[in-house]
Amino acid sequence: MGRSLPRLAVAVVLVLATAAPASAAPKRFSLVTDTWRSFVAMTVAETGLPADNIGGDLDPATRSGYTSPTNIGSYLWSAVVAEELGVIDRRELVSRTRRTLDSVAKLERHADSGQFYNWYDPATLVKLRVWPEDGAAVYPFLSSVDNAWLAAALMVVRNAVPEVRQRAQELLEPMNFAFYYDPGARGQDVPVGLMRGGFWDEEPPGCSTPGNHPGIGADVWYTCHTYGSFASETRMISYVAIALGQVPPAHYFAPWRTFPDTCDWGWQEQKPVGEFVEYLGVPVFEGHYTYRGLKFVPTWGGDMFEELMPDMFVPEVRWGRDSWGRQHEVYVRGQIEHGLRDARYGYWGFSPASNPEGGYREYGVDVMGLDSAGYASDQERTSVDVGFDGCRAAQPPPSSYGDGVVTPHAVVLALPYQPRAALVELAKLRRDFDSYGPGGFYDSIAVRSGTVAKRYLALDQGMIMGALGNLLGDDVLRDAFVLGGAQRHLKPVMAMEEFNLPRRQ
């Protein structure tokens, strides 16, 4: 995990890095305490469901009028962390989780698959058909990755909070992730398929594909894409479906690590170096990219939450010693290289977050992603095209970058892999910007203009709570998630793979 620090040292430095000025007495684990405060403010007391986001002053009047399965899951696992780290007591944990689970049981869901829709009103529990912010029509959608995050939270609660175990299991039991599985997505010669992005239960405008999981219920309209990139947050769908025994374990090898190195795949960000290896009858192109001398498996957009959010639940470094164990620390180093030495922002930590100018946007390190369009690290969308040898000519590199946008959740996710660098970065963000409020770090900072997105997102706050919970609470989320099916079905396939990366870089 790079240059490690004892957990106690990390905890002490976190207090110092995130504490109020010296005139005020810092609180123990203040970042955890303050981040949890944002969840309390986001959550509708009567239903126990969090809003998607809230304003930086934590005024309940600034709560969004919508929530998602991911937001609900983020709140549930954050409550487990809050109790583990002493922010709330056991009675409050049980009360909060019971109230939330009771409300989740009242949400309308798709009967045949047991999956939840993507948008609900957290106060009324009604499935949204009109977007509360602008009145636009909502075509109810069932997202595979959003349902996976909720299922992961239910698996954690089931094992970490035995007082509500039965209720959590009753909600989890009908969730059939095989409904998203396309067994032929990799072609007839590959024995396993890919997961779809999701489906609508009524025909939407735009691209969709009618179909169904064989033998189950009425037709639905699937997204026109499947998830073919494995180093992405979408691998959580695979983890959950394998752990629940709903798709074959060999599916782990179906998504691409990089796409192959021929011109048929010449649209990808750069030409990978690698070779085909077979696992359980599945051909896997074990390729890597290179950036500033570092060899790594790219994410889709080059951002941090794709790389590290699933690692909050699955012990990827322990179970995949020759794959993720070689990958995570190097990937974080690439983000640091970009922020400090390539783009020269003086700061790093790039991941989808609030746009400091308003709204939400993807941010990443373009050259570290598979997508040739990439996620830019600045407001100006400065892009890089290193070319694809023999297929696409390289373009001149940018002479400079613009107003880089960093997000604290990306830095906190990196703590286990570059602890000293991450602690320094958190302290700098607190020192140099008006970046910290009553709910912890605000969501993002444009570092050259100093513009701060002063709001809190349930997803991003959930990543901060989850990462700190594992770091300071002895892997509390991982230990709760892996009990049962994950250990039986997922761990053995993860142990098989070797990424085409050096053991040490």
KOLSE-260089 format. One record per residue (C-alpha): x negated, y, z negated; residue in three letters. Coordinates in nm, 3 decimals, always signed. Layout:
REC, X, Y, Z, ALA
...
This chain:
REC, +0.000, +0.000, +0.000, MET
REC, -0.288, +0.238, +0.049, GLY
REC, -0.442, +0.425, -0.244, ARG
REC, -0.211, +0.316, -0.523, SER
REC, -0.136, +0.498, -0.846, LEU
REC, +0.004, +0.346, -1.164, PRO
REC, +0.379, +0.395, -1.195, ARG
REC, +0.334, +0.599, -1.512, LEU
REC, +0.096, +0.834, -1.334, ALA
REC, +0.344, +0.875, -1.050, VAL
REC, +0.621, +0.952, -1.298, ALA
REC, +0.412, +1.212, -1.479, VAL
REC, +0.304, +1.383, -1.158, VAL
REC, +0.662, +1.380, -1.029, LEU
REC, +0.765, +1.577, -1.334, VAL
REC, +0.488, +1.829, -1.277, LEU
REC, +0.547, +1.849, -0.903, ALA
REC, +0.919, +1.913, -0.934, THR
REC, +0.946, +2.091, -1.266, ALA
REC, +1.056, +2.446, -1.322, ALA
REC, +0.789, +2.716, -1.377, PRO
REC, +0.550, +2.669, -1.668, ALA
REC, +0.763, +2.887, -1.894, SER
REC, +1.033, +2.621, -1.892, ALA
REC, +0.993, +2.275, -2.041, ALA
REC, +1.002, +2.009, -1.767, PRO
REC, +1.241, +1.717, -1.800, LYS
REC, +1.137, +1.353, -1.779, ARG
REC, +1.175, +1.230, -1.422, PHE
REC, +1.332, +1.565, -1.335, SER
REC, +1.363, +1.482, -0.965, LEU
REC, +1.573, +1.176, -1.048, VAL
REC, +1.786, +1.371, -1.296, THR
REC, +1.842, +1.662, -1.061, ASP
REC, +1.910, +1.445, -0.757, THR
REC, +2.168, +1.247, -0.952, TRP
REC, +2.332, +1.579, -1.048, ARG
REC, +2.399, +1.640, -0.678, SER
REC, +2.584, +1.308, -0.655, PHE
REC, +2.798, +1.394, -0.956, VAL
REC, +2.889, +1.723, -0.788, ALA
REC, +2.956, +1.559, -0.450, MET
REC, +3.188, +1.298, -0.597, THR
REC, +3.565, +1.346, -0.625, VAL
REC, +3.631, +1.254, -0.987, ALA
REC, +3.976, +1.104, -0.923, GLU
REC, +3.860, +0.863, -0.651, THR
REC, +3.492, +0.811, -0.721, GLY
REC, +3.408, +0.870, -0.355, LEU
REC, +3.129, +1.113, -0.264, PRO
REC, +3.161, +1.372, +0.008, ALA
REC, +2.914, +1.359, +0.295, ASP
REC, +2.748, +1.681, +0.178, ASN
REC, +2.776, +1.975, -0.058, ILE
REC, +2.637, +2.328, -0.068, GLY
REC, +2.314, +2.406, -0.245, GLY
REC, +2.483, +2.562, -0.549, ASP
REC, +2.679, +2.237, -0.608, LEU
REC, +3.011, +2.423, -0.608, ASP
REC, +3.283, +2.157, -0.561, PRO
REC, +3.455, +2.397, -0.321, ALA
REC, +3.165, +2.341, -0.078, THR
REC, +3.212, +1.964, -0.058, ARG
REC, +3.271, +1.836, +0.294, SER
REC, +3.618, +1.695, +0.361, GLY
REC, +3.483, +1.366, +0.492, TYR
REC, +3.280, +1.066, +0.384, THR
REC, +3.150, +0.743, +0.537, SER
REC, +3.063, +0.387, +0.432, PRO
REC, +2.696, +0.493, +0.417, THR
REC, +2.775, +0.782, +0.184, ASN
REC, +2.975, +0.554, -0.046, ILE
REC, +2.695, +0.299, -0.047, GLY
REC, +2.440, +0.571, -0.125, SER
REC, +2.638, +0.677, -0.430, TYR
REC, +2.678, +0.320, -0.556, LEU
REC, +2.309, +0.229, -0.536, TRP
REC, +2.212, +0.568, -0.677, SER
REC, +2.431, +0.502, -0.981, ALA
REC, +2.245, +0.175, -1.038, VAL
REC, +1.916, +0.365, -1.023, VAL
REC, +2.042, +0.639, -1.255, ALA
REC, +2.126, +0.382, -1.521, GLU
REC, +1.799, +0.194, -1.476, GLU
REC, +1.597, +0.514, -1.524, LEU
REC, +1.797, +0.633, -1.825, GLY
REC, +1.983, +0.922, -1.663, VAL
REC, +2.323, +0.768, -1.744, ILE
REC, +2.417, +0.494, -1.989, ASP
REC, +2.565, +0.155, -1.912, ARG
REC, +2.919, +0.258, -1.995, ARG
REC, +2.905, +0.543, -1.743, GLU
REC, +2.757, +0.317, -1.475, LEU
REC, +3.036, +0.063, -1.516, VAL
REC, +3.305, +0.331, -1.523, SER
REC, +3.173, +0.503, -1.211, ARG
REC, +3.123, +0.187, -1.007, THR
REC, +3.462, +0.046, -1.107, ARG
REC, +3.640, +0.366, -1.002, ARG
REC, +3.458, +0.374, -0.669, THR
REC, +3.521, +0.006, -0.594, LEU
REC, +3.890, +0.045, -0.678, ASP
REC, +3.912, +0.329, -0.424, SER
REC, +3.717, +0.136, -0.161, VAL
REC, +3.974, -0.143, -0.201, ALA
REC, +4.244, +0.107, -0.099, LYS
REC, +4.069, +0.223, +0.219, LEU
REC, +4.218, +0.108, +0.547, GLU
REC, +3.988, -0.138, +0.720, ARG
REC, +3.991, -0.341, +1.042, HIS
REC, +4.186, -0.653, +0.957, ALA
REC, +4.013, -0.905, +1.186, ASP
REC, +3.654, -0.811, +1.100, SER
REC, +3.696, -0.674, +0.747, GLY
REC, +3.485, -0.374, +0.849, GLN
REC, +3.543, -0.017, +0.734, PHE
REC, +3.610, +0.281, +0.956, TYR
REC, +3.347, +0.550, +0.976, ASN
REC, +3.530, +0.854, +0.837, TRP
REC, +3.769, +0.895, +0.546, TYR
REC, +3.891, +1.183, +0.332, ASP
REC, +3.718, +1.125, -0.006, PRO
REC, +4.004, +1.291, -0.196, ALA
REC, +4.304, +1.121, -0.030, THR
REC, +4.132, +0.802, +0.097, LEU
REC, +4.303, +0.853, +0.435, VAL
REC, +4.126, +0.741, +0.753, LYS
REC, +4.044, +1.053, +0.952, LEU
REC, +4.198, +1.121, +1.293, ARG
REC, +4.130, +1.495, +1.289, VAL
REC, +3.788, +1.636, +1.204, TRP
REC, +3.837, +1.864, +0.901, PRO
REC, +3.579, +2.122, +1.008, GLU
REC, +3.713, +2.211, +1.352, ASP
REC, +4.033, +2.016, +1.414, GLY
REC, +3.880, +1.797, +1.685, ALA
REC, +4.034, +1.456, +1.750, ALA
REC, +3.865, +1.159, +1.580, VAL
REC, +3.884, +0.821, +1.752, TYR
REC, +3.845, +0.580, +1.461, PRO
REC, +3.517, +0.393, +1.499, PHE
REC, +3.363, +0.103, +1.307, LEU
REC, +2.985, +0.140, +1.292, SER
REC, +2.771, -0.168, +1.242, SER
REC, +2.488, +0.018, +1.067, VAL
REC, +2.715, +0.223, +0.840, ASP
REC, +2.896, -0.091, +0.732, ASN
REC, +2.560, -0.257, +0.671, ALA
REC, +2.460, +0.014, +0.422, TRP
REC, +2.788, -0.026, +0.236, LEU
REC, +2.749, -0.404, +0.234, ALA
REC, +2.392, -0.367, +0.100, ALA
REC, +2.525, -0.149, -0.182, ALA
REC, +2.797, -0.403, -0.264, LEU
REC, +2.533, -0.677, -0.275, MET
REC, +2.326, -0.464, -0.514, VAL
REC, +2.624, -0.385, -0.739, VAL
REC, +2.735, -0.749, -0.737, ARG
REC, +2.403, -0.855, -0.888, ASN
REC, +2.305, -0.547, -1.092, ALA
REC, +2.643, -0.472, -1.256, VAL
REC, +2.798, -0.802, -1.361, PRO
REC, +3.089, -0.617, -1.523, GLU
REC, +3.222, -0.542, -1.172, VAL
REC, +3.074, -0.840, -0.989, ARG
REC, +3.405, -0.996, -0.894, GLN
REC, +3.542, -0.668, -0.757, ARG
REC, +3.230, -0.609, -0.548, ALA
REC, +3.242, -0.964, -0.414, GLN
REC, +3.609, -0.929, -0.320, GLU
REC, +3.523, -0.623, -0.111, LEU
REC, +3.218, -0.784, +0.047, LEU
REC, +3.373, -1.121, +0.129, GLU
REC, +3.588, -1.012, +0.430, PRO
REC, +3.306, -0.813, +0.597, MET
REC, +3.219, -1.019, +0.906, ASN
REC, +2.907, -0.882, +1.078, PHE
REC, +2.922, -1.155, +1.340, ALA
REC, +3.193, -0.939, +1.493, PHE
REC, +2.915, -0.710, +1.622, TYR
REC, +2.693, -0.992, +1.746, TYR
REC, +2.640, -1.024, +2.122, ASP
REC, +2.477, -1.367, +2.169, PRO
REC, +2.393, -1.305, +2.536, GLY
REC, +2.242, -0.958, +2.505, ALA
REC, +1.883, -1.080, +2.563, ARG
REC, +1.983, -1.303, +2.854, GLY
REC, +2.068, -1.666, +2.903, GLN
REC, +1.713, -1.787, +2.843, ASP
REC, +1.694, -1.642, +2.491, VAL
REC, +1.880, -1.846, +2.226, PRO
REC, +1.983, -1.547, +2.011, VAL
REC, +2.136, -1.208, +2.080, GLY
REC, +2.155, -0.852, +1.950, LEU
REC, +2.390, -0.647, +1.734, MET
REC, +2.623, -0.393, +1.892, ARG
REC, +2.642, -0.034, +1.775, GLY
REC, +3.006, -0.076, +1.675, GLY
REC, +3.358, -0.073, +1.815, PHE
REC, +3.687, +0.111, +1.835, TRP
REC, +4.017, -0.067, +1.779, ASP
REC, +4.188, +0.152, +2.037, GLU
REC, +4.044, +0.259, +2.370, GLU
REC, +3.833, +0.575, +2.329, PRO
REC, +3.728, +0.832, +2.591, PRO
REC, +3.389, +0.772, +2.748, GLY
REC, +3.195, +0.450, +2.778, CYS
REC, +3.319, +0.137, +2.603, SER
REC, +3.332, -0.236, +2.674, THR
REC, +3.644, -0.442, +2.596, PRO
REC, +3.571, -0.765, +2.415, GLY
REC, +3.592, -0.953, +2.091, ASN
REC, +3.417, -1.196, +1.864, HIS
REC, +3.525, -1.534, +2.007, PRO
REC, +3.847, -1.663, +1.862, GLY
REC, +3.912, -1.378, +1.620, ILE
REC, +4.206, -1.143, +1.664, GLY
REC, +4.287, -0.885, +1.930, ALA
REC, +4.046, -0.717, +2.167, ASP
REC, +3.841, -0.416, +2.062, VAL
REC, +3.630, -0.168, +2.258, TRP
REC, +3.260, -0.213, +2.187, TYR
REC, +2.989, +0.047, +2.235, THR
REC, +2.806, +0.016, +2.566, CYS
REC, +2.475, -0.041, +2.386, HIS
REC, +2.323, -0.299, +2.158, THR
REC, +2.039, -0.231, +1.916, TYR
REC, +1.725, -0.349, +2.091, GLY
REC, +1.460, -0.169, +1.882, SER
REC, +1.367, -0.348, +1.560, PHE
REC, +1.155, -0.087, +1.380, ALA
REC, +1.464, +0.120, +1.311, SER
REC, +1.714, +0.167, +1.030, GLU
REC, +1.947, -0.050, +1.238, THR
REC, +1.750, -0.362, +1.139, ARG
REC, +1.953, -0.342, +0.818, MET
REC, +2.246, -0.486, +1.014, ILE
REC, +2.033, -0.790, +1.093, SER
REC, +1.913, -0.820, +0.735, TYR
REC, +2.266, -0.813, +0.595, VAL
REC, +2.414, -1.046, +0.859, ALA
REC, +2.133, -1.301, +0.812, ILE
REC, +2.150, -1.276, +0.432, ALA
REC, +2.526, -1.339, +0.443, LEU
REC, +2.477, -1.641, +0.672, GLY
REC, +2.683, -1.483, +0.951, GLN
REC, +2.423, -1.491, +1.232, VAL
REC, +2.136, -1.737, +1.284, PRO
REC, +1.808, -1.648, +1.109, PRO
REC, +1.632, -1.664, +1.447, ALA
REC, +1.818, -1.343, +1.536, HIS
REC, +1.545, -1.168, +1.334, TYR
REC, +1.320, -1.207, +1.637, PHE
REC, +1.566, -1.089, +1.902, ALA
REC, +1.518, -0.709, +1.887, PRO
REC, +1.205, -0.576, +2.057, TRP
REC, +0.903, -0.465, +1.853, ARG
REC, +0.784, -0.267, +2.153, THR
REC, +0.932, -0.325, +2.492, PHE
REC, +0.704, -0.518, +2.731, PRO
REC, +0.409, -0.357, +2.909, ASP
REC, +0.538, -0.373, +3.268, THR
REC, +0.678, -0.090, +3.479, CYS
REC, +1.027, -0.232, +3.433, ASP
REC, +0.996, -0.079, +3.087, TRP
REC, +0.792, +0.221, +3.202, GLY
REC, +1.043, +0.471, +3.060, TRP
REC, +0.922, +0.408, +2.706, GLN
REC, +0.696, +0.658, +2.530, GLU
REC, +0.364, +0.489, +2.609, GLN
REC, +0.231, +0.165, +2.749, LYS
REC, +0.206, -0.083, +2.463, PRO
REC, -0.079, -0.324, +2.404, VAL
REC, +0.031, -0.676, +2.316, GLY
REC, +0.138, -1.020, +2.426, GLU
REC, +0.435, -1.254, +2.409, PHE
REC, +0.456, -1.490, +2.110, VAL
REC, +0.735, -1.739, +2.046, GLU
REC, +0.914, -1.780, +1.713, TYR
REC, +1.196, -2.034, +1.675, LEU
REC, +1.232, -2.045, +2.051, GLY
REC, +1.262, -1.665, +2.084, VAL
REC, +1.004, -1.485, +2.302, PRO
REC, +0.877, -1.178, +2.115, VAL
REC, +0.653, -0.918, +2.276, PHE
REC, +0.421, -0.829, +1.989, GLU
REC, +0.308, -0.488, +2.107, GLY
REC, +0.177, -0.174, +1.945, HIS
REC, +0.130, +0.194, +2.025, TYR
REC, -0.169, +0.409, +1.932, THR
REC, -0.169, +0.764, +1.795, TYR
REC, -0.480, +0.942, +1.673, ARG
REC, -0.662, +0.612, +1.644, GLY
REC, -0.383, +0.442, +1.445, LEU
REC, -0.216, +0.129, +1.581, LYS
REC, +0.150, +0.081, +1.483, PHE
REC, +0.488, -0.052, +1.592, VAL
REC, +0.700, +0.249, +1.699, PRO
REC, +1.043, +0.334, +1.567, THR
REC, +1.304, +0.454, +1.815, TRP
REC, +1.262, +0.825, +1.746, GLY
REC, +0.938, +0.849, +1.546, GLY
REC, +1.098, +0.934, +1.211, ASP
REC, +1.056, +0.819, +0.855, MET
REC, +1.398, +0.689, +0.758, PHE
REC, +1.401, +0.445, +1.051, GLU
REC, +1.073, +0.307, +0.926, GLU
REC, +1.133, +0.294, +0.552, LEU
REC, +1.502, +0.303, +0.456, MET
REC, +1.559, -0.075, +0.500, PRO
REC, +1.247, -0.128, +0.287, ASP
REC, +1.445, +0.009, -0.009, MET
REC, +1.639, -0.320, -0.019, PHE
REC, +1.424, -0.585, +0.149, VAL
REC, +1.071, -0.633, +0.008, PRO
REC, +0.925, -0.606, +0.355, GLU
REC, +0.561, -0.585, +0.249, VAL
REC, +0.585, -0.895, +0.026, ARG
REC, +0.796, -1.103, +0.263, TRP
REC, +0.628, -0.982, +0.583, GLY
REC, +0.265, -0.958, +0.474, ARG
REC, +0.134, -0.988, +0.831, ASP
REC, +0.401, -0.764, +0.983, SER
REC, +0.549, -0.485, +0.771, TRP
REC, +0.261, -0.528, +0.527, GLY
REC, +0.030, -0.399, +0.801, ARG
REC, +0.275, -0.142, +0.933, GLN
REC, +0.428, +0.085, +0.670, HIS
REC, +0.116, +0.246, +0.529, GLU
REC, -0.024, +0.312, +0.877, VAL
REC, +0.303, +0.461, +0.999, TYR
REC, +0.307, +0.706, +0.708, VAL
REC, -0.052, +0.800, +0.787, ARG
REC, +0.057, +0.882, +1.142, GLY
REC, +0.319, +1.125, +1.011, GLN
REC, +0.056, +1.290, +0.790, ILE
REC, -0.185, +1.314, +1.084, GLU
REC, +0.081, +1.483, +1.293, HIS
REC, +0.185, +1.738, +1.035, GLY
REC, -0.158, +1.835, +0.905, LEU
REC, -0.401, +1.780, +1.194, ARG
REC, -0.216, +1.761, +1.525, ASP
REC, +0.073, +2.007, +1.497, ALA
REC, -0.108, +2.187, +1.210, ARG
REC, +0.203, +2.280, +1.022, TYR
REC, +0.028, +2.233, +0.690, GLY
REC, +0.314, +2.002, +0.583, TYR
REC, +0.455, +1.664, +0.686, TRP
REC, +0.760, +1.439, +0.644, GLY
REC, +0.976, +1.421, +0.958, PHE
REC, +1.316, +1.254, +0.963, SER
REC, +1.675, +1.336, +1.068, PRO
REC, +1.812, +1.598, +0.829, ALA
REC, +2.003, +1.923, +0.809, SER
REC, +1.894, +2.177, +1.067, ASN
REC, +1.781, +2.486, +0.871, PRO
REC, +1.961, +2.694, +1.136, GLU
REC, +2.285, +2.503, +1.079, GLY
REC, +2.426, +2.158, +1.149, GLY
REC, +2.232, +1.834, +1.160, TYR
REC, +1.948, +1.721, +1.386, ARG
REC, +1.701, +1.441, +1.442, GLU
REC, +1.338, +1.524, +1.363, TYR
REC, +1.039, +1.295, +1.411, GLY
REC, +0.696, +1.254, +1.564, VAL
REC, +0.774, +1.221, +1.934, ASP
REC, +0.473, +1.010, +2.026, VAL
REC, +0.547, +0.761, +1.744, MET
REC, +0.886, +0.670, +1.890, GLY
REC, +0.991, +0.434, +2.170, LEU
REC, +1.231, +0.682, +2.327, ASP
REC, +1.045, +0.889, +2.586, SER
REC, +1.266, +1.189, +2.506, ALA
REC, +1.178, +1.138, +2.141, GLY
REC, +1.264, +1.328, +1.828, TYR
REC, +1.068, +1.652, +1.810, ALA
REC, +0.907, +1.773, +1.489, SER
REC, +0.989, +2.140, +1.545, ASP
REC, +1.285, +2.365, +1.618, GLN
REC, +1.156, +2.435, +1.970, GLU
REC, +1.172, +2.060, +2.059, ARG
REC, +0.807, +2.044, +2.165, THR
REC, +0.759, +1.711, +2.338, SER
REC, +0.466, +1.490, +2.430, VAL
REC, +0.431, +1.259, +2.730, ASP
REC, +0.115, +1.049, +2.717, VAL
REC, +0.225, +0.858, +3.027, GLY
REC, +0.252, +0.487, +3.101, PHE
REC, -0.064, +0.368, +3.269, ASP
REC, +0.011, +0.256, +3.625, GLY
REC, +0.376, +0.355, +3.603, CYS
REC, +0.414, +0.715, +3.486, ARG
REC, +0.158, +0.995, +3.485, ALA
REC, +0.074, +1.170, +3.161, ALA
REC, +0.169, +1.534, +3.111, GLN
REC, -0.065, +1.791, +2.955, PRO
REC, -0.040, +1.787, +2.576, PRO
REC, +0.125, +2.088, +2.410, PRO
REC, -0.112, +2.372, +2.332, SER
REC, +0.077, +2.438, +2.009, SER
REC, +0.387, +2.346, +1.813, TYR
REC, +0.660, +2.575, +1.683, GLY
REC, +0.858, +2.592, +1.361, ASP
REC, +0.811, +2.244, +1.217, GLY
REC, +1.093, +2.100, +1.005, VAL
REC, +1.014, +1.867, +0.717, VAL
REC, +1.253, +1.695, +0.481, THR
REC, +1.173, +1.591, +0.124, PRO
REC, +1.346, +1.255, +0.155, HIS
REC, +1.083, +1.150, +0.410, ALA
REC, +0.804, +1.234, +0.165, VAL
REC, +0.969, +1.045, -0.121, VAL
REC, +1.013, +0.737, +0.100, LEU
REC, +0.637, +0.753, +0.165, ALA
REC, +0.542, +0.753, -0.205, LEU
REC, +0.469, +0.378, -0.231, PRO
REC, +0.240, +0.388, +0.073, TYR
REC, +0.054, +0.718, +0.037, GLN
REC, +0.122, +0.819, -0.325, PRO
REC, -0.145, +1.085, -0.366, ARG
REC, -0.064, +1.252, -0.036, ALA
REC, +0.311, +1.237, -0.106, ALA
REC, +0.278, +1.383, -0.455, LEU
REC, +0.063, +1.667, -0.321, VAL
REC, +0.320, +1.731, -0.048, GLU
REC, +0.613, +1.747, -0.291, LEU
REC, +0.422, +1.992, -0.510, ALA
REC, +0.338, +2.210, -0.208, LYS
REC, +0.698, +2.217, -0.089, LEU
REC, +0.812, +2.324, -0.437, ARG
REC, +0.535, +2.583, -0.467, ARG
REC, +0.548, +2.740, -0.122, ASP
REC, +0.921, +2.757, -0.046, PHE
REC, +1.253, +2.818, -0.214, ASP
REC, +1.311, +2.448, -0.164, SER
REC, +1.442, +2.325, -0.498, TYR
REC, +1.783, +2.382, -0.649, GLY
REC, +2.015, +2.240, -0.914, PRO
REC, +2.048, +1.912, -0.725, GLY
REC, +1.678, +1.862, -0.658, GLY
REC, +1.505, +1.935, -0.328, PHE
REC, +1.723, +2.100, -0.066, TYR
REC, +1.762, +1.898, +0.250, ASP
REC, +1.498, +2.045, +0.484, SER
REC, +1.253, +2.328, +0.536, ILE
REC, +1.139, +2.499, +0.857, ALA
REC, +0.784, +2.559, +0.739, VAL
REC, +0.668, +2.844, +0.965, ARG
REC, +0.975, +3.062, +0.926, SER
REC, +1.036, +2.950, +0.568, GLY
REC, +1.403, +2.884, +0.646, THR
REC, +1.555, +2.631, +0.405, VAL
REC, +1.868, +2.423, +0.462, ALA
REC, +2.026, +2.478, +0.121, LYS
REC, +2.261, +2.186, +0.105, ARG
REC, +2.256, +1.826, -0.012, TYR
REC, +2.348, +1.520, +0.197, LEU
REC, +2.463, +1.198, +0.029, ALA
REC, +2.252, +0.989, +0.267, LEU
REC, +1.931, +1.181, +0.210, ASP
REC, +1.982, +1.208, -0.165, GLN
REC, +2.052, +0.834, -0.167, GLY
REC, +1.715, +0.768, -0.005, MET
REC, +1.542, +0.977, -0.271, ILE
REC, +1.722, +0.792, -0.550, MET
REC, +1.660, +0.452, -0.393, GLY
REC, +1.290, +0.504, -0.334, ALA
REC, +1.232, +0.643, -0.683, LEU
REC, +1.442, +0.367, -0.837, GLY
REC, +1.220, +0.099, -0.688, ASN
REC, +0.900, +0.286, -0.768, LEU
REC, +0.979, +0.377, -1.127, LEU
REC, +1.227, +0.100, -1.206, GLY
REC, +1.035, -0.212, -1.104, ASP
REC, +1.208, -0.272, -0.771, ASP
REC, +1.557, -0.246, -0.917, VAL
REC, +1.733, -0.227, -0.577, LEU
REC, +1.520, -0.487, -0.403, ARG
REC, +1.558, -0.737, -0.686, ASP
REC, +1.935, -0.698, -0.683, ALA
REC, +1.972, -0.718, -0.305, PHE
REC, +1.762, -1.028, -0.238, VAL
REC, +1.930, -1.269, -0.481, LEU
REC, +2.097, -1.553, -0.297, GLY
REC, +2.126, -1.545, +0.082, GLY
REC, +1.842, -1.306, +0.154, ALA
REC, +1.590, -1.530, -0.021, GLN
REC, +1.727, -1.842, +0.148, ARG
REC, +1.779, -1.718, +0.502, HIS
REC, +1.576, -1.401, +0.554, LEU
REC, +1.252, -1.451, +0.362, LYS
REC, +1.137, -1.761, +0.561, PRO
REC, +1.167, -1.594, +0.903, VAL
REC, +0.997, -1.276, +0.785, MET
REC, +0.701, -1.482, +0.663, ALA
REC, +0.645, -1.628, +1.012, MET
REC, +0.565, -1.313, +1.203, GLU
REC, +0.236, -1.139, +1.270, GLU
REC, +0.249, -0.792, +1.422, PHE
REC, -0.023, -0.715, +1.675, ASN
REC, -0.194, -0.480, +1.431, LEU
REC, -0.531, -0.491, +1.254, PRO
REC, -0.525, -0.612, +0.896, ARG
REC, -0.692, -0.289, +0.788, ARG
REC, -0.709, +0.047, +0.961, GLN
